[in-house]
Amino acid sequence: MMLEAYRDPSKILAHACSYNSLSSRLVEEAGFPIIFLAGYPCASSYGLPNTGYIAMAEMCDKIQEAVRQVTVPVIADADTGYSSPMNVKRTVQCFAEAGAAGIMIKDQT
């Protein structure tokens, strides 16, 4: 599905954001073909701002919880990859092992 959209730029894949397994199921039940597990909603579910308080391990747990509950691909927000290039590598490995179908890493310099 995502490869199809890549090959055809006129195809748009709308998605909705989630922050846990329940919100991921609701997104899937609403008919979205992809779920984006976003950093801001995850942080706010802990009552925290989206300023680096959520650790990589906590996001990996959220990914696993979401992936277990849905059948559509889950793309996850990895913020900056959690610091150094070595941590970016660890983040990608952790997110992939948790079941993420894709990862968004932002350059926030």
OpenMM code with the backbone's topology and positions (N, CA, C; nanometers):
from openmm import Vec3, app, unit

residues = "MET MET LEU GLU ALA TYR ARG ASP PRO SER LYS ILE LEU ALA HIS ALA CYS SER TYR ASN SER LEU SER SER ARG LEU VAL GLU GLU ALA GLY PHE PRO ILE ILE PHE LEU ALA GLY TYR PRO CYS ALA SER SER TYR GLY LEU PRO ASN THR GLY TYR ILE ALA MET ALA GLU MET CYS ASP LYS ILE GLN GLU ALA VAL ARG GLN VAL THR VAL PRO VAL ILE ALA ASP ALA ASP THR GLY TYR SER SER PRO MET ASN VAL LYS ARG THR VAL GLN CYS PHE ALA GLU ALA GLY ALA ALA GLY ILE MET ILE LYS ASP GLN THR".split()
positions = [
    Vec3(0.0821, -0.1190, 0.0000),
    Vec3(0.0000, 0.0000, 0.0000),
    Vec3(0.0870, 0.1261, 0.0000),
    Vec3(0.1857, 0.1326, 0.0882),
    Vec3(0.2697, 0.2525, 0.0930),
    Vec3(0.3597, 0.2599, -0.0299),
    Vec3(0.4044, 0.1444, -0.0778),
    Vec3(0.4861, 0.1418, -0.1988),
    Vec3(0.4040, 0.1874, -0.3185),
    Vec3(0.2767, 0.1480, -0.3214),
    Vec3(0.1846, 0.1939, -0.4265),
    Vec3(0.1763, 0.3463, -0.4277),
    Vec3(0.1605, 0.4045, -0.3109),
    Vec3(0.1499, 0.5502, -0.2998),
    Vec3(0.2811, 0.6167, -0.3403),
    Vec3(0.3923, 0.5527, -0.3098),
    Vec3(0.5232, 0.6070, -0.3483),
    Vec3(0.5362, 0.6119, -0.5001),
    Vec3(0.4887, 0.5068, -0.5653),
    Vec3(0.4993, 0.4992, -0.7116),
    Vec3(0.4006, 0.5904, -0.7830),
    Vec3(0.2929, 0.6256, -0.7161),
    Vec3(0.1901, 0.7105, -0.7768),
    Vec3(0.1710, 0.8345, -0.6902),
    Vec3(0.2422, 0.9451, -0.7223),
    Vec3(0.2359, 1.0655, -0.6391),
    Vec3(0.0959, 1.1253, -0.6263),
    Vec3(0.0046, 1.0875, -0.7146),
    Vec3(-0.1311, 1.1412, -0.7041),
    Vec3(-0.2118, 1.0685, -0.5963),
    Vec3(-0.1616, 0.9560, -0.5484),
    Vec3(-0.2323, 0.8799, -0.4453),
    Vec3(-0.1956, 0.9354, -0.3072),
    Vec3(-0.2956, 0.9681, -0.2309),
    Vec3(-0.2748, 1.0227, -0.0971),
    Vec3(-0.3227, 0.9204, 0.0045),
    Vec3(-0.2393, 0.8912, 0.1034),
    Vec3(-0.2773, 0.8010, 0.2116),
    Vec3(-0.3028, 0.8849, 0.3365),
    Vec3(-0.4277, 0.9086, 0.3654),
    Vec3(-0.4621, 0.9842, 0.4861),
    Vec3(-0.4417, 0.8942, 0.6074),
    Vec3(-0.3964, 0.9535, 0.7161),
    Vec3(-0.3786, 0.8779, 0.8391),
    Vec3(-0.4215, 0.9640, 0.9573),
    Vec3(-0.4384, 0.8986, 1.0701),
    Vec3(-0.4705, 0.9704, 1.1930),
    Vec3(-0.3667, 0.9326, 1.2978),
    Vec3(-0.3491, 1.0199, 1.3952),
    Vec3(-0.2517, 0.9960, 1.5016),
    Vec3(-0.3158, 0.9203, 1.6169),
    Vec3(-0.2349, 0.8409, 1.6835),
    Vec3(-0.2791, 0.7709, 1.8037),
    Vec3(-0.1712, 0.7865, 1.9102),
    Vec3(-0.2028, 0.7391, 2.0306),
    Vec3(-0.1044, 0.7493, 2.1382),
    Vec3(-0.0983, 0.6248, 2.2254),
    Vec3(-0.1877, 0.5290, 2.2019),
    Vec3(-0.1840, 0.4032, 2.2765),
    Vec3(-0.2611, 0.2966, 2.1986),
    Vec3(-0.2772, 0.1792, 2.2591),
    Vec3(-0.3427, 0.0705, 2.1870),
    Vec3(-0.4903, 0.0999, 2.1605),
    Vec3(-0.5608, 0.1590, 2.2558),
    Vec3(-0.7026, 0.1886, 2.2351),
    Vec3(-0.7225, 0.2915, 2.1249),
    Vec3(-0.6479, 0.4001, 2.1298),
    Vec3(-0.6651, 0.5016, 2.0252),
    Vec3(-0.6232, 0.4460, 1.8891),
    Vec3(-0.5275, 0.3546, 1.8864),
    Vec3(-0.4880, 0.2905, 1.7603),
    Vec3(-0.6014, 0.2054, 1.7048),
    Vec3(-0.6689, 0.1321, 1.7914),
    Vec3(-0.7840, 0.0518, 1.7458),
    Vec3(-0.8955, 0.1407, 1.6937),
    Vec3(-0.9183, 0.2524, 1.7594),
    Vec3(-1.0226, 0.3447, 1.7142),
    Vec3(-0.9887, 0.4034, 1.5777),
    Vec3(-0.8607, 0.4351, 1.5561),
    Vec3(-0.8174, 0.4868, 1.4262),
    Vec3(-0.8409, 0.3813, 1.3186),
    Vec3(-0.8032, 0.2570, 1.3481),
    Vec3(-0.8246, 0.1492, 1.2512),
    Vec3(-0.9737, 0.1288, 1.2245),
    Vec3(-1.0539, 0.1258, 1.3290),
    Vec3(-1.1983, 0.1059, 1.3128),
    Vec3(-1.2635, 0.2203, 1.2365),
    Vec3(-1.2027, 0.3380, 1.2401),
    Vec3(-1.2550, 0.4520, 1.1637),
    Vec3(-1.2230, 0.4388, 1.0150),
    Vec3(-1.1410, 0.3392, 0.9797),
    Vec3(-1.1147, 0.3120, 0.8393),
    Vec3(-0.9836, 0.3637, 0.7836),
    Vec3(-0.8970, 0.4157, 0.8683),
    Vec3(-0.7687, 0.4657, 0.8184),
    Vec3(-0.6763, 0.3483, 0.7852),
    Vec3(-0.6028, 0.3571, 0.6725),
    Vec3(-0.5174, 0.2458, 0.6316),
    Vec3(-0.3813, 0.2428, 0.7014),
    Vec3(-0.3484, 0.3496, 0.7722),
    Vec3(-0.2196, 0.3622, 0.8412),
    Vec3(-0.2446, 0.4352, 0.9730),
    Vec3(-0.1664, 0.4004, 1.0740),
    Vec3(-0.1734, 0.4701, 1.2023),
    Vec3(-0.0389, 0.5368, 1.2273),
    Vec3(-0.0426, 0.6611, 1.2742),
    Vec3(0.0803, 0.7304, 1.3121),
    Vec3(0.0813, 0.7460, 1.4631),
    Vec3(0.1714, 0.6751, 1.5297),
    Vec3(0.1876, 0.6856, 1.6740),
    Vec3(0.2754, 0.8077, 1.6992),
    Vec3(0.2130, 0.9156, 1.7407),
    Vec3(0.2789, 1.0465, 1.7458),
    Vec3(0.3343, 1.0789, 1.8843),
    Vec3(0.4449, 1.1514, 1.8848),
    Vec3(0.5131, 1.1870, 2.0088),
    Vec3(0.4340, 1.2788, 2.0997),
    Vec3(0.3721, 1.3828, 2.0419),
    Vec3(0.2981, 1.4776, 2.1266),
    Vec3(0.1841, 1.4097, 2.2024),
    Vec3(0.0974, 1.3326, 2.1343),
    Vec3(-0.0091, 1.2660, 2.2102),
    Vec3(0.0443, 1.1668, 2.3135),
    Vec3(0.1537, 1.0963, 2.2814),
    Vec3(0.2118, 1.0032, 2.3788),
    Vec3(0.2606, 1.0780, 2.5023),
    Vec3(0.3314, 1.1884, 2.4811),
    Vec3(0.3803, 1.2682, 2.5938),
    Vec3(0.2643, 1.3247, 2.6749),
    Vec3(0.1642, 1.3770, 2.6064),
    Vec3(0.0516, 1.4375, 2.6787),
    Vec3(-0.0297, 1.3330, 2.7541),
    Vec3(-0.0265, 1.2066, 2.7093),
    Vec3(-0.0984, 1.1020, 2.7835),
    Vec3(-0.0344, 1.0773, 2.9199),
    Vec3(0.0928, 1.1165, 2.9351),
    Vec3(0.1607, 1.1113, 3.0645),
    Vec3(0.1504, 1.2446, 3.1386),
    Vec3(0.0832, 1.3425, 3.0779),
    Vec3(0.0738, 1.4751, 3.1373),
    Vec3(0.2012, 1.5557, 3.1208),
    Vec3(0.2801, 1.5224, 3.0180),
    Vec3(0.4090, 1.5882, 2.9962),
    Vec3(0.4100, 1.6638, 2.8639),
    Vec3(0.4947, 1.7661, 2.8531),
    Vec3(0.5104, 1.8336, 2.7237),
    Vec3(0.5945, 1.7462, 2.6302),
    Vec3(0.5852, 1.7720, 2.5022),
    Vec3(0.6618, 1.6954, 2.4033),
    Vec3(0.8001, 1.7583, 2.3865),
    Vec3(0.8785, 1.7511, 2.4924),
    Vec3(1.0114, 1.8136, 2.4910),
    Vec3(1.1192, 1.7166, 2.5371),
    Vec3(1.1072, 1.5912, 2.4996),
    Vec3(1.2109, 1.4940, 2.5302),
    Vec3(1.1943, 1.4181, 2.6600),
    Vec3(1.0798, 1.4295, 2.7254),
    Vec3(1.0587, 1.3570, 2.8504),
    Vec3(1.0299, 1.2088, 2.8285),
    Vec3(0.9749, 1.1750, 2.7131),
    Vec3(0.9421, 1.0354, 2.6846),
    Vec3(1.0664, 0.9668, 2.6286),
    Vec3(1.1091, 0.8589, 2.6937),
    Vec3(1.2301, 0.7876, 2.6532),
    Vec3(1.2011, 0.6929, 2.5371),
    Vec3(1.3075, 0.6525, 2.4692),
    Vec3(1.2956, 0.5595, 2.3574),
    Vec3(1.2257, 0.4306, 2.4014),
    Vec3(1.2623, 0.3778, 2.5167),
    Vec3(1.2030, 0.2523, 2.5642),
    Vec3(1.0520, 0.2662, 2.5848),
    Vec3(1.0087, 0.3816, 2.6342),
    Vec3(0.8647, 0.4039, 2.6528),
    Vec3(0.7923, 0.4081, 2.5185),
    Vec3(0.8533, 0.4705, 2.4191),
    Vec3(0.7923, 0.4725, 2.2852),
    Vec3(0.7883, 0.3319, 2.2259),
    Vec3(0.8936, 0.2537, 2.2475),
    Vec3(0.8938, 0.1159, 2.1977),
    Vec3(0.7814, 0.0354, 2.2625),
    Vec3(0.7586, 0.0575, 2.3917),
    Vec3(0.6465, -0.0091, 2.4594),
    Vec3(0.5134, 0.0316, 2.3969),
    Vec3(0.4975, 0.1614, 2.3704),
    Vec3(0.3735, 0.2108, 2.3081),
    Vec3(0.3539, 0.1482, 2.1700),
    Vec3(0.4633, 0.1352, 2.0939),
    Vec3(0.4547, 0.0748, 1.9607),
    Vec3(0.4074, -0.0695, 1.9729),
    Vec3(0.4705, -0.1466, 2.0624),
    Vec3(0.4311, -0.2865, 2.0807),
    Vec3(0.2847, -0.2979, 2.1187),
    Vec3(0.2402, -0.2146, 2.2112),
    Vec3(0.1002, -0.2171, 2.2540),
    Vec3(0.0070, -0.1908, 2.1363),
    Vec3(0.0402, -0.0919, 2.0552),
    Vec3(-0.0446, -0.0563, 1.9412),
    Vec3(-0.0442, -0.1658, 1.8357),
    Vec3(0.0743, -0.2161, 1.8019),
    Vec3(0.0870, -0.3171, 1.6961),
    Vec3(0.0100, -0.4441, 1.7314),
    Vec3(0.0066, -0.4794, 1.8585),
    Vec3(-0.0672, -0.5993, 1.9020),
    Vec3(-0.2179, -0.5864, 1.8802),
    Vec3(-0.2674, -0.4646, 1.8733),
    Vec3(-0.4119, -0.4425, 1.8686),
    Vec3(-0.4677, -0.4109, 1.7307),
    Vec3(-0.3819, -0.3893, 1.6322),
    Vec3(-0.4309, -0.3480, 1.5002),
    Vec3(-0.3725, -0.4367, 1.3906),
    Vec3(-0.4338, -0.4282, 1.2726),
    Vec3(-0.3856, -0.5053, 1.1577),
    Vec3(-0.3253, -0.4155, 1.0503),
    Vec3(-0.3381, -0.2851, 1.0655),
    Vec3(-0.2822, -0.1912, 0.9674),
    Vec3(-0.1418, -0.1494, 1.0124),
    Vec3(-0.0587, -0.0980, 0.9202),
    Vec3(0.0769, -0.0556, 0.9575),
    Vec3(0.0762, 0.0599, 1.0578),
    Vec3(0.1711, 0.0553, 1.1496),
    Vec3(0.1901, 0.1622, 1.2483),
    Vec3(0.3232, 0.2307, 1.2180),
    Vec3(0.3162, 0.3599, 1.1926),
    Vec3(0.4355, 0.4419, 1.1739),
    Vec3(0.4567, 0.5176, 1.3045),
    Vec3(0.5803, 0.5252, 1.3504),
    Vec3(0.6060, 0.5837, 1.4816),
    Vec3(0.6963, 0.7062, 1.4740),
    Vec3(0.6700, 0.7996, 1.5630),
    Vec3(0.7467, 0.9233, 1.5763),
    Vec3(0.8687, 0.8960, 1.6640),
    Vec3(0.9873, 0.9120, 1.6078),
    Vec3(1.1110, 0.8878, 1.6826),
    Vec3(1.1801, 1.0185, 1.7205),
    Vec3(1.1080, 1.1294, 1.7134),
    Vec3(1.1655, 1.2613, 1.7430),
    Vec3(1.2982, 1.2784, 1.6693),
    Vec3(1.4073, 1.3008, 1.7423),
    Vec3(1.5378, 1.3218, 1.6780),
    Vec3(1.6203, 1.1938, 1.6730),
    Vec3(1.5587, 1.0812, 1.7065),
    Vec3(1.6349, 0.9568, 1.7132),
    Vec3(1.7023, 0.9402, 1.8484),
    Vec3(1.6672, 1.0282, 1.9413),
    Vec3(1.7163, 1.0238, 2.0790),
    Vec3(1.8661, 1.0504, 2.0885),
    Vec3(1.9118, 1.1519, 2.0170),
    Vec3(2.0448, 1.2110, 2.0370),
    Vec3(2.1457, 1.1747, 1.9299),
    Vec3(2.2472, 1.1014, 1.9659),
    Vec3(2.3637, 1.0778, 1.8793),
    Vec3(2.3334, 0.9791, 1.7665),
    Vec3(2.4218, 0.9735, 1.6662),
    Vec3(2.4029, 0.8756, 1.5581),
    Vec3(2.3908, 0.7315, 1.6094),
    Vec3(2.4646, 0.6960, 1.7143),
    Vec3(2.4535, 0.5610, 1.7708),
    Vec3(2.3140, 0.5385, 1.8283),
    Vec3(2.2589, 0.6417, 1.8925),
    Vec3(2.1235, 0.6285, 1.9457),
    Vec3(2.0200, 0.6219, 1.8343),
    Vec3(2.0449, 0.6889, 1.7235),
    Vec3(1.9537, 0.6787, 1.6090),
    Vec3(1.9490, 0.5338, 1.5619),
    Vec3(2.0649, 0.4704, 1.5533),
    Vec3(2.0710, 0.3291, 1.5133),
    Vec3(1.9939, 0.2421, 1.6122),
    Vec3(2.0144, 0.2640, 1.7409),
    Vec3(1.9430, 0.1878, 1.8446),
    Vec3(1.7927, 0.2128, 1.8368),
    Vec3(1.7548, 0.3373, 1.8099),
    Vec3(1.6130, 0.3714, 1.7983),
    Vec3(1.5488, 0.2959, 1.6832),
    Vec3(1.6140, 0.2972, 1.5680),
    Vec3(1.5597, 0.2269, 1.4514),
    Vec3(1.5462, 0.0781, 1.4819),
    Vec3(1.6469, 0.0185, 1.5445),
    Vec3(1.6403, -0.1238, 1.5794),
    Vec3(1.5265, -0.1520, 1.6765),
    Vec3(1.5163, -0.0704, 1.7805),
    Vec3(1.4124, -0.0896, 1.8821),
    Vec3(1.2728, -0.0742, 1.8228),
    Vec3(1.2529, 0.0302, 1.7425),
    Vec3(1.1220, 0.0543, 1.6823),
    Vec3(1.0856, -0.0581, 1.5859),
    Vec3(1.1838, -0.1056, 1.5080),
    Vec3(1.1578, -0.2153, 1.4141),
    Vec3(1.1229, -0.3431, 1.4898),
    Vec3(1.1977, -0.3737, 1.5955),
    Vec3(1.1693, -0.4928, 1.6761),
    Vec3(1.0332, -0.4831, 1.7437),
    Vec3(0.9911, -0.3625, 1.7775),
    Vec3(0.8603, -0.3421, 1.8400),
    Vec3(0.7464, -0.3578, 1.7399),
    Vec3(0.7792, -0.3550, 1.6101),
    Vec3(0.6776, -0.3771, 1.5081),
    Vec3(0.6405, -0.2571, 1.4241),
    Vec3(0.7118, -0.1468, 1.4391),
    Vec3(0.6805, -0.0280, 1.3585),
    Vec3(0.7048, -0.0574, 1.2106),
    Vec3(0.6101, -0.0179, 1.1273),
    Vec3(0.6234, -0.0351, 0.9823),
    Vec3(0.7048, 0.0781, 0.9216),
    Vec3(0.7171, 0.1872, 0.9940),
    Vec3(0.7923, 0.3028, 0.9477),
    Vec3(0.8278, 0.3907, 1.0659),
    Vec3(0.9261, 0.4762, 1.0451),
    Vec3(0.9736, 0.5641, 1.1517),
    Vec3(0.9930, 0.7037, 1.0948),
    Vec3(0.9516, 0.8041, 1.1710),
    Vec3(0.9773, 0.9420, 1.1325),
    Vec3(1.0812, 0.9992, 1.2293),
    Vec3(1.1952, 1.0395, 1.1749),
    Vec3(1.3008, 1.1024, 1.2548),
    Vec3(1.3153, 1.2457, 1.2059),
    Vec3(1.3123, 1.3401, 1.3006),
    Vec3(1.3153, 1.4822, 1.2653),
    Vec3(1.4510, 1.5438, 1.2963),
    Vec3(1.4933, 1.6349, 1.2115),
    Vec3(1.6120, 1.7155, 1.2374),
    Vec3(1.5641, 1.8418, 1.3075),
    Vec3(1.5884, 1.8522, 1.4364),
    Vec3(1.5412, 1.9666, 1.5144),
    Vec3(1.6561, 2.0572, 1.5564),
    Vec3(1.7617, 2.0607, 1.4752),
    Vec3(1.8754, 2.1455, 1.5103),
    Vec3(1.8482, 2.2892, 1.4746),
] * unit.nanometer
topology = app.Topology()
chain = topology.addChain("A")
for resn in residues:
    res = topology.addResidue(resn, chain)
    for name in ("N", "CA", "C"):
        topology.addAtom(name, app.Element.getBySymbol(name[0]), res)
